[in-house]
């Protein structure tokens, strides 16, 4: 069995992964707030932890891993979207979850074992809040319930900052009913126009942080193996999760290992609508980038390094995947190469794993390449339609050959050039020689554009 080593954000060390229960590994990853399309930064943790999920299933068995990723479906941004559109909140969240599934499916991400919606666990959140109040870690004030940050002595261990150091520049809500500026909301009142649930503190709704603590406890227990998410969630979200979970369940350890992926840029700059470089996953798919290519670009950068999405990287990824898919076509059943597994087991070193895939391709090992690439969610059969390998280009080749034959007699090559240009615009590589005409799907191949050729 491969020894997996992971960088633990909490200890700041790379550690051997030793599961709490080797018969059932448990992972929790913070999912999206469902009010709009997922942008390409949102998709990075999906691809990162999907790859980890695949590795763990390979090492410990397909039925030996429970993976939970939540949907936050109660949030002020969702409320604002409902107010702006006049649509029911449930319609918005259902639609957005459908979009998310479609887009992440296109990237080859496996569905987690559980995808809980926050609104389905309100009772569990209320019970946890009551427990925190009973233990002296939370207090009610003016319809709110707040967590006493200073009641948890290890607060700040994950982000490496003391409470006093945090106060000056922290993202905290200043309110007169707080005992301390760092105390954060567990429950808040709801007006009649907003979603709300009855509770011991009046009609209201949960704060953001309590959601993940309640859902992870209900589905994974008071201690589990890995908690993941983007680096932007380390503080305050994950710091607050640790505090309230460890105080509510002092005999548990909550998450043993914390993993955080770095942020994403576009063409060397922070992604921003004002800069015109803000893209959703759907934007890239509609621009013609296949989901497998998008996934490959993510995997080309180590998860703990900042990632830069560029069109050049996407073109490189597309060219590589085309070559690999041609090599694995018709390949038999193989096994993942030990070198690929070892790279992934070394803190999810996807660039190293891709380097090993290149070596398999150089050696002409189609079966080994296909089996190894599947650990990264690449070269799987259901992801390959974008290459055009199944598109019959022979009618176009025959037509071009006929036009060329006619042009040889008339010396009018304009029809040949026009058809060749149209085929190139559709992403078809045109290879003309004395032996005949060969057409091959190339970078950016779009079968739909063939239909537009007259």
N, C-alpha and C positions, 0 to 999 in steps of 0.2 A: 504493500500500500504506500502510495506517495505521501511524503511528509509535506503538509501545506504550511507555509509561513506567511503571516499577514501582519501588516503594520497596524498596530493598535494606537488609535489617536489618543487614547487616554493615558497610556504609558509612554507614548512617543518612541516605541521600540518595535522592531520586527520580532514576532513571537511565533513559536511553534503552535499550530492550531490543535488543541486537544479538546474535542467535543465534551460537553457536559454529559451527554448520553450518546454513545457511538451508534446506538440503534435508531436515533432520531435527532438529527441536527435541526436547530431552530434559528431562523433569520427573520428580522423585521427591517423593512426599509420604508422610510417616509415617502408617501406618494403625493400625487398632485392635488391642488385645490381646483375643483372642477367648475370653472366659470367660462373658460375659453380654450382655444386650441393650445396644445403643448408646443412651446418653442424649442429650438434645437438645444438650448441649455437644459431644459427640463428632461430631454431624452438622454442626456449623458448618464445620470445615475441608473436609468432603466437598463441601458446597454451594459454598464459596468457590473451591476449586481445580477443581471441575467447571465453574464459570463461566469460569475462566481457560482451561481446556482447550478450551471451546467457542469462546472468543475467538481463541485461537491457531490452532485448526483453520480458523476463518473467514478469518483473515489469511494463513496459510501453507499451507492445504490440509488436507483431512481425513486424508490419508495422510502428512502432514508433521510429525506430532507423536507422540512416544512418551511415554506417561504411565504411571508405575509407582507403585502404592500397595500396600504390603506388609500381610501379616497376621502378627502376632506370635503364634505358636501354641506357644511354649515359654516358660513364665513361672511364677513361684511362685503367682500367683493361680489359674492354671489347675490347677496341682498341688493346691492347697487345695480347689478345687471338686471335683476327682476324688476326693479323700480324703473329703470330706463326703458325696458322693452315691454313692460306690462304682462310678461309671461309668468306662469307659475314657476316657483323655484324648482320643483321636482322635474318639470319639463326641461329646464335648463341643465340641471345636473345629469339627468338621464342622457340627454343629447351629448353633453360634453364627455361623459364616460364612454359613450359609443365612439366618439371621435378619437378619444385616447386609445381605446382598444384597436381601432382600425389603423392608426398611425404606428403604434408600437408593434402590432402584428406585421406591418410592412417592414419594420426594422428587424424582424426575425426574433423578437423577444417572446419567450415562453410566458404563458399566463402563470402568475404565482399560485400557490396552493390555496390561499385565501386572499380576497380583496374586500375587506370590510369597509362599509360606509360609516362615517362617524355618526350619522343620525340613527343607525341601528344599535348604537351602544350608549345612548344617553343614560339609561338606567345604570349601567356599569360605571359611568363617569360620576353620577350623583353618589353612588355607593362609595367610590374612592374618595370623593371630596368629604363625605361624612366621616370617613375613617381618619382623614388628615385633620379634621377639626377636633375629633375626639382625642387624638394623640398630641394636640397642641401645635401642630404644624401649619394650621390654617385658621382663619377667623372670618366671620361674617360682618359686613359693614355696608349699610345703605343698599341692601339688595344684592350686593356683590359678595363673593367669597374670594379671599386672597391667600396666597401661600406665603408663610413667613420664611423668607430666604435665609435669614440668620439662624433659623432653627436647625438648619442642615449644615453642619460644620465643614463638610467637604465641598460645599458649593464653589464652583469655579475650577475644580480639578481638571475637567475636560478641556476647557479653553485656556487654562493656565493663568488665570487672573484672580486676584482677591476681590471680595465684594466691594471694599472701599475703592479700589482702583477702577472698578467697573462703573461706579455711579456717575462720574463726570461725563463720560462720553457714551453711556449706554443708551440703548433704545428702550427707554422705560416710560411708562405713562405716569405723569405726575397727577396725583389726585389727593384731595384733602382727607379722604377716608383711609388712606394707606398709613400703616404704622411706620413703614420704612419705604424710601423711594424705590428700592429694588424688589419689593414684594410684587408678585405678578398675579393676574386674574385667573381664577379657576372657574368662576361662574359670574355672569353679569345679567342684569335685568333686560327684558325685551319689551318693547312697545307692542301695542296690539297689531301694528302693521308689519311686524317682523316675526320670523319664526321663533317659537318659544315652547318650553316644556314646563310643566308644574314641578316644583321642587320644594324642599323645606325652607328655601329662602325667597320664595315667590316665583312667578313665571319668569323664565329666563332661558339662557342658552350657554353652552360651555365656552370657556376660553380655549384658545388654540392648543396649548401644550398638553392639557389633560387628555385630549383625544387619544394620542398615541400611547400614553401610559395605560389607559383603560383597555384599549383594544389589544395591545401586546400582552397584557396580563390575562385577558380572557382567552386568547388564542394560543399563547406560548407559555404562560405561567410566570411566576415571579422571577425566574432566572432563565435566560436563554443565551445562545452562543454569540450571535453577531447582530449588531444594529448598524445600519448604513444610511447614507444620505449625502447630499451635497455639502461642501464645506461651509456654505452660507447658512446652514442650519445648526452648525456646531454651537453657536451662541446667538440668541438665547434659547432656541427651541430644544436642542438636545440637552443643554445644561439643565434646563427646567424639567425635562422629562426625568433625568436621573434623580434630581432632588425629590420630586413628588413621588416617584415610584419607590425609591429606597426608603422614604419616610413612611409610605403607606404599607410597605412590605419589608420591614427591617431584617427579616431572616433570609430574604432573597438578595441576589446580587445584581438584578436587572440584566443589563447586557454585559457579557464577559469581554467582548472585543468590539471596539467602535471603528468603523471605516468611513472615511470621507473622501469623495472625489473632488478634485479641483474644478475651477470654473472654466468657462468657455468664452473664447473671443471669435470674432469673424474678421478675416483678412487683417489680423494684427491689432484690431481695435475692439474695445468693449462693445458688445451688442447693444444697440440702442435704436429706438424708432426715430429719434431725432437725427441720427447719423445715416439713416436709410439702410442699415445693415441688420435689421431685425427680421429673423425668419422663423416661421413655424416649421415643424416637420412636414406638414402638408404643403407648405410653400415649396420646399425642396423637391418633394415628390412630384408636384405639378410642374416644376421646372424641368422635369425629365430625369432627375437623379434617382436611380433605383434604390429601394430600401437597403438592399445588400451592400451597395456602394457606400451609402451613408453610414451604415454600421461599420464597415471596414475603416472609414476615416476616423471614427471614434476610437477604434481599437489600435490604430497606429500610434497613439499617444498613451503613455502610462497613466492610469487613473489618478495618481497623486501629482501629476504635472499639469500645468495649465494647458488647455487644448485650443488650437487655432483652426477653425474651419476655413479652408480656402478652396476655391474652385480647382486650383492646380492639384491639391491633394486628392480631390474627388476624381479628377481625370486619371491620376496615377492609380488610384484604387480600382477604377473601372477597368483600366488596361490590364492590371494584374489579375483581376477576377475573371476577365475574359480568357486569358491564357490558362488559368487554372481550370476553368470550367471545360475548356477544350481538352485538357489533359485527363480530367476525371470522367469524361463522357464514356459510358460503357464500362467503367472500372468495376472490378469485383468488390466483394466485402473485405474490408481491411480493419486494422486496429489502430487507435491513436498512437503516434510515435512517442516513445518515452521522453524524448527531448522536448516535445511540445507540451506534454503533461508537466514536465519538470519546470518549464518556463512559467506556465500558468500557476503552478504550485508555489513559485517564488514571488509571493505578494502580487499575484495576478499580473505578471509581466507579459502583457499582450504584445508589445513590440517585439520582445524576444521570441514569443511564440510564432509571430508572423515571419520573423527571420528563419525560424526552423521550417515553416511551411515552404518558404522559397527554396530551402535546401532539398526538401522532398520533391518539389517540382523539378529542380535541376536533375535529380536522380531519376526522374521519370516514374516515380512511385505514385501512380494515380490512386490506387486503393488506399494507401497510407495517407496521402494528401487529403482525400475526401473525408476519411474517418477523423483525422486530426483537426481539419478545419471545422468540423461539426462541433467540436468543443468550444469554438469561438462563435458558433452560430452562423458559419459561412459554408458555402457550397452545398447547402441542403437542397434537396430536389425541389421543394415547393417554392424556393426563392429564386429559381433560375430562369423563369420565363422572360425576364428583361433582356437576356442576351440575344434573343432572336434565333437561337439555334434551331428552334422548331418551325421557323417561318420558311416556307418554300419560296426561294428566290429564283427558281429555274425559269418561270415564265418571263421574268424581267431580263434574265440572262439571254434567253432565246430571242426576245424582242431586240435587245441591244445588238446581238450578233447579226440579226437580219438587217438592221439599219446600217451596221458597219459594212456588211457585204454589198448593200446597195450603194453606199457612199464610195466604195472602192471603184465602182463603175461610173458614177456620176460626178465624182470628186466634190460632192456637196456633203460636207461633214457636219453641217449645222444641226440636223436632227440627232446625230450621234452625240454631239457635245451637249445638246439640250437635255437628252435623257440621262446622260452621265452626270450632269450637274444636278438634276433632280434626285437621282439616286444618292449622290454624295450628300445632298441636303437632308436626306432621310437617314443618314448615318451608315450608308452602305459603302463598303470598300469595293472599288471597281478594279478588277485585275484583267487587263486585256493583253493577249499575246497571240502569236501565230497559232498556238494550240486552241485558242478559243477565248471565251469570256467567262470569268469566274466572279461571282458576287458573294461577299462575305459580310455579315453584320459587323459593324465597327463601333467605335466609341460614339455614344449618343444615338444609337440606332433607335428609330421610332417607326414601328410597322404602320402606324396610323397615317404617316406621311406618304406611304406608298399609294394609299387609296386616292390621294389628291393628284397623283401624276396622271395626266390625260393620255 
